[in-house]
Amino acid sequence: MLLYYLKNKESCVLGKFPLTALSGGTLIYMKNSYANKPAFTIIELLIVIVVIGILATISIIAYNGITQKANNTAIISAANNSIKLIEAYIAQYGEYPRTSTGNYVVCITNQCAGSSGGLTFDTSLNNNLARVGTPPQGVPGSGDNRKGILYLYTPDQFINDESQPVMIGYWLEGQNKSCGLPSVLYSTALSTSLSTTGYTDGNHSGSGKTLCRVSVPGPAHS
């Protein structure tokens, strides 16, 4: 610590310690906290930058994983709700809910898309489901294809030798994800048995999404 006695308004410099005089004679003291303080080297700065980049990457990966899990949970919940509505309709009316035009693949959610683009939202089907509950309005989805909840009617389909013509279809984000529901079919073609992996196609047509097709037991269609 250094002591200075300043008697005028002139700037005083003693060694490495610049001071500015105040009016009148004033005794002040100053300690130069920057003296002999080492600066960061380029290598140290580069290390800091690399560490920050690694931490940012880890944070982004963690966030994406959390978002994917939340989206898939919402999709599975909507698919499960759709199946419960179909089962309730069958229990009350003794048949599968029908579509307006007999289309084999239609949307239950307001929007959906298959492998090659958008599909039809079927008003008749949704009105029928609304007679026993509230159909899901939408689910998370990305891209132009492979999103939403689908109602698939395949009259010639048999599962374990039993006629089960209706399936629910949906996609999960990521590869080889568990569909989260029972009675998952094992392939995208006309299925004859249930999946042993918990999903229908773990990387549907190389899209990075998991395809789920779930059989809905009920009366055979005539």
N, C-alpha and C positions, 0 to 999 in steps of 0.2 A: 504494500500500500504506500502511495506517495502523497505528500502534502504539498500544496501550492498556495502561495499568498498572492492574490491578484489585485492589483491596485488601479487598473484602468480597463478599457473595453477592448484592448487589443487581443488578438489570438496568440496564445502562447503554446509552444511546442517544446517539450522536454523529452529527448530521446524518442521513444515510440509512443508517447502518450499525448495526443492532441487535446487541448482544452480551449475553451472560449471564456474570456473574462466577463464577469458581470459588473454592473455599475457599482462604483464604490469599492472599498477594500473588502474582499470576501475571502474567507479561508474555506477552501473546499478540498475534498480528497476523492480520488478515483482509483479504482483497481481495474486494470485492463484484463477482462476475463477471456479475451481472444488471443492473448499472447501465448505463443508456443503451442497453440491448439492444432493438432494435425488434421488435414483435410482428407476426404474420401479419395481413395485411388480409383482409377478407371475399373480395375478388376473388381473392387468392392461394389461399385455401382452396378456393374454387369451382373454380379451375383444377386444383388437386391432385385434387379429387374427380372431375372430368371425365376427367382423364388415367387415374386408377385404373379408372374405368368402361370406358374404351376398351380398356385393357390386359386387363381381365377378359373383355370381349366377344371380343377376338382370341383369348385362350386357350381360351374355350369353343368357338369356331368351329374352331380347330385340333384340339382334342380330338375334337370330333364327326367331323371329317374323317378322323382317324386311326382312330376306332372304325368308321366306315362302311367304310373300305377293308379293315380286318381282317375284318369280318363278310362282306363280299362275297367276299373271298379264300377264306374257309371254305366259303361256299355253292358257289362254283365248284369247289372241290376235291371236295366231296361229290358234285356232279353228275358230274364227270369220273370219279370212282370208280364211280358207278352205271353209267355208260356202259361202262366197262371190264369190269364184272361181266357186263353184258348181252352184250357181245361175246365174253367168255370162255364164257358159257353157250351162245351160238350156235355157237361153234367146237367145243364138246364134244358138244352134243346136236342140232345141226342145225336148231334152231328158236328162236324167241323164248321167253323164260320166260313161262309162262302165269299168269294170275290164277286165284283160286279160283272165281269166279262169272262170269268173262267180262266183268267191269266194264271199261269203257273208260278210266276215270281213277281211279287209286288212289295211295296214298302208298307211297313207298319208305322214307322216314324214318318214325320212330315217330308223328310228327304232321305234318300238312300241311293246307293250306286253299286252296281256289280263290277265285274272285271272290266267291262267295256263301256261303262258310263252309267248315266242316271236311269232309274227305274220309275215305274208309275206308282204314285200314291193312290191307293184304292179306297175311295170313299165308302163303298158298300162294306168292305171288310172292316174298316175302322168304326163304322156305325154299328155293325154287329158286335164288335168287341166292346163298344161303349155301352151296350145293353147290360153288361155284367161288370163294368169297371171303367177305369180311365186308361186308355192306351198311352204309351210314352210318346211325347211330342218330338223329341230329338235326342241325339247322343253326340259326344265329341267325335270328331272325324277330321282327317286331313286329306288333301288332294281331291281329284275329281272322281276317283274310283275307290271301291272297297270301303264303304262306310254306311252307317245306318243299320237298322234292323229289318231283315227281309222275312217275308212269309213265302215259303216254297211248297207248292203242292205237286207231288209226283205220284199219280194214281197207281203206278205199277211197282212202287217201292215196298219191299218187305224187309223187316228187321227181325232176324232170328225166326224166320218163317211166319211172321205175323205181319199183316197188312198195316203199314203205318205211313200213309202218304204225305203227311205234313211235317215239315221241318222249319225251324227258325234258323236263320243265317245271320252272322255278324262277324266283324273283324276286330282283332285286338292290336294295339300298337306293339311292335317288337316281334321278334321271332320266337317260336316254340313256347308261347305263353299258354298257361292252362286256361281252358275255356270257362272254368269255374262252375259248370253245371253238369248234372248227370246226363246220360244218354247221348253223348257226343259221338257222331258218326266218324268212321275212320278214313273216308276218302271223299273227294269232290264228285266222283261219279255216282252212279246209282248204287247206294250202299246196301250191303246185306248184313253187316255186323257193326258193333260198336267199337270205338277207338280204344286202344290200350295206352295211348300217350297223353290223353286229356285234351287233345286238339285234333282238328280234321286235317289241316295242312299247316305246318310250322312256318313256312315261308311261301305264301301263296303266290305263285307265278313270279317269284323273285322280288316281290314288292316290299319285303321286310315286315309284312304284317302276317299275323296268325289268323287263319280262317277257322271259324267255328260253325258247324252245322249240328243242330241238336234236334233229335227226333221227339215228336210230341205224340205219345200214345193216344189212341182213340179209335172210334169206329171206322171201318173201311168205307171209302167212298164208292158209290155205285157208278 
